């Protein structure tokens, strides 16, 4: 045990010494290329008359800035120290380092290593190449009234968009590195003095505890940050809208941005908030309440309507009105399958059409969904594989899943109805109730960053009911939701607000 400990100590000391910057250009060049596996895009430029050499990765830097801001100012000049070079250059982000590992990582982040022969330190000048698309419209969370901008894959651009909405000195941004190989830059965004410090500390620790090769998108990070990885229900929100993120930040929530991803993670999140849209705040409270009620009715239709059909036709004919029963009997006269097989077959075909339409190009996908649904539905009824009434029920269920503003929650609704159909086909209404009770108990057990998932209904928080399934006028919603445990509870003075209403 002693020899093992002694060996590890010596090895650690040796590796620490080897990580220092070499003092000769030849050794620096060899070491830099070896650490980058002699990659073909390595650039090595020797400039000036005092032995200045630039090391960089050509595909990650801005060539125009390289020549304009570094090569041209240093050309034909003599320097005897790194400090004088640093004072001569007018680059915004430049720092000194004597560690080889830090220099190589900086090169992978779009920095140019400025090396002066005979010095044990280098300068790291950041001139990254800006590759990405410009700010455009939101593709998956469109709205009629309100801003139309969406996040891009550039972390700098996304933070700029948030700052354009929240021009407050209390807006804090913390940067962390995630991924042993990708070294992704992750930013935690919150408003200091408003957000719960305990929540920020917990989120920061979760991100720091992630040990894996790399994270390429916010959706992957969201799965790693979730408290229960086995549940199908999303515990954090993914959004592409900067106005929605800003609104949530003002309510005391925390946002997480990942460099290279156009989606922001926002937490904590309750089940009810997945059925709320940013456009609800941009219209009158009566219209917003109608929209929210419509979404919850659509949720019921999508999850339970097909299961009710299967249960009624399999076990509970007595609940069907007599006039409708004759129509159902005629519709199902030629169908050779029991209701459960008939429903599962049509639901499966509907999911195939939806998935095919999503994966095909936009114009082709729309045509595929419309034509495919009409042709297959008509042919299935004519061939006697299904009844025309079930076609209507399946279509209403599909429309109900599309009404949900959140894409991730919409996917959950699509999947949850399959086990409910099977339970309804096996045990009728009793099976449906077992499935409903299981879902309810499962949701009661979930939490998002320590906050209850079914808030404000469990535990009961009557003050937050004003902005849940219904939305009362803005003068009644002056208090931030208890879900976020915000330190600053009020958005504005309620007494002054009521004077203007």
MOTACOR-V312779 format. One record per residue. N is the residue number from 0. SS is DSSP state (H for helix, E for strand, - for the rest). Layout:
# MOTACOR-V312779
n/ss
N/SS
N/SS
This chain:
# MOTACOR-V312779
n/ss
0/-
1/H
2/H
3/H
4/H
5/H
6/H
7/H
8/H
9/H
10/H
11/H
12/H
13/H
14/H
15/H
16/H
17/H
18/-
19/E
20/-
21/-
22/-
23/-
24/H
25/H
26/H
27/H
28/H
29/H
30/H
31/H
32/H
33/H
34/H
35/-
36/-
37/-
38/-
39/-
40/-
41/E
42/E
43/E
44/E
45/E
46/E
47/-
48/-
49/-
50/-
51/E
52/E
53/E
54/E
55/E
56/E
57/H
58/H
59/H
60/E
61/-
62/H
63/H
64/H
65/H
66/H
67/H
68/H
69/H
70/H
71/H
72/H
73/H
74/-
75/-
76/-
77/-
78/-
79/-
80/-
81/H
82/H
83/H
84/H
85/H
86/H
87/H
88/-
89/-
90/-
91/-
92/-
93/E
94/E
95/E
96/E
97/-
98/E
99/H
100/H
101/H
102/H
103/H
104/H
105/H
106/H
107/H
108/-
109/-
110/E
111/E
112/E
113/E
114/E
115/E
116/-
117/-
118/-
119/-
120/-
121/E
122/E
123/E
124/E
125/E
126/-
127/E
128/-
129/-
130/-
131/-
132/-
133/-
134/-
135/-
136/E
137/-
138/-
139/-
140/-
141/-
142/-
143/-
144/-
145/-
146/-
147/-
148/E
149/-
150/-
151/-
152/-
153/-
154/H
155/H
156/H
157/H
158/H
159/H
160/H
161/H
162/H
163/H
164/H
165/-
166/-
167/-
168/-
169/-
170/E
171/E
172/E
173/E
174/E
175/E
176/E
177/E
178/-
179/-
180/-
181/-
182/-
183/E
184/E
185/E
186/E
187/E
188/E
189/E
190/E
191/-
192/-
193/-
194/-
195/-
196/H
197/H
198/H
199/H
200/H
201/H
202/H
203/H
204/H
205/H
206/H
207/H
208/-
209/-
210/-
211/-
212/-
213/-
214/-
215/-
216/-
217/H
218/H
219/H
220/H
221/H
222/H
223/H
224/H
225/-
226/-
227/-
228/-
229/-
230/-
231/-
232/-
233/-
234/-
235/-
236/E
237/E
238/E
239/-
240/-
241/H
242/H
243/H
244/H
245/H
246/H
247/H
248/H
249/H
250/-
251/-
252/-
253/E
254/E
255/E
256/E
257/E
258/-
259/-
260/-
261/-
262/-
263/E
264/E
265/E
266/E
267/-
268/-
269/-
270/-
271/H
272/H
273/H
274/H
275/-
276/-
277/H
278/H
279/H
280/H
281/H
282/-
283/-
284/H
285/H
286/H
287/H
288/H
289/H
290/H
291/H
292/H
293/H
294/H
295/H
296/H
297/H
298/H
299/H
300/H
301/H
302/H
303/H
304/H
305/H
306/H
307/H
308/H
309/H
310/H
311/H
312/H
313/H
314/-
315/-
316/H
317/H
318/H
319/-
320/-
321/H
322/H
323/H
324/H
325/H
326/H
327/H
328/H
329/H
330/H
331/-
332/-
333/-
334/-
335/-
336/-
337/-
338/H
339/H
340/H
341/H
342/H
343/H
344/H
345/H
346/H
347/H
348/H
349/H
350/H
351/H
352/H
353/H
354/H
355/H
356/H
357/H
358/H
359/-
360/-
361/H
362/H
363/H
364/H
365/H
366/H
367/H
368/H
369/H
370/H
371/H
372/H
373/H
374/H
375/H
376/H
377/H
378/H
379/H
380/H
381/H
382/H
383/-
384/-
385/-
386/-
387/H
388/H
389/H
390/H
391/H
392/H
393/H
394/H
395/H
396/H
397/H
398/H
399/H
400/H
401/H
402/H
403/-
404/-
405/-
406/H
407/H
408/H
409/H
410/H
411/H
412/H
413/H
414/H
415/H
416/H
417/H
418/H
419/H
420/H
421/H
422/H
423/H
424/H
425/H
426/H
427/H
428/H
429/H
430/H
431/H
432/H
433/H
434/H
435/H
436/H
437/H
438/H
439/H
440/H
441/H
442/H
443/H
444/H
445/-
446/E
447/E
448/-
449/-
450/E
451/E
452/-
453/-
454/-
455/-
456/-
457/-
458/-
459/-
460/-
461/H
462/H
463/H
464/H
465/H
466/E
467/-
468/-
469/-
470/E
471/-
472/-
473/H
474/H
475/H
476/-
477/-
478/E
479/-
480/-
481/H
482/H
483/H
484/-
485/-
486/-
487/-
488/-
489/E
490/-
491/-
492/-
493/H
494/H
495/H
496/H
497/H
498/H
499/-
500/-
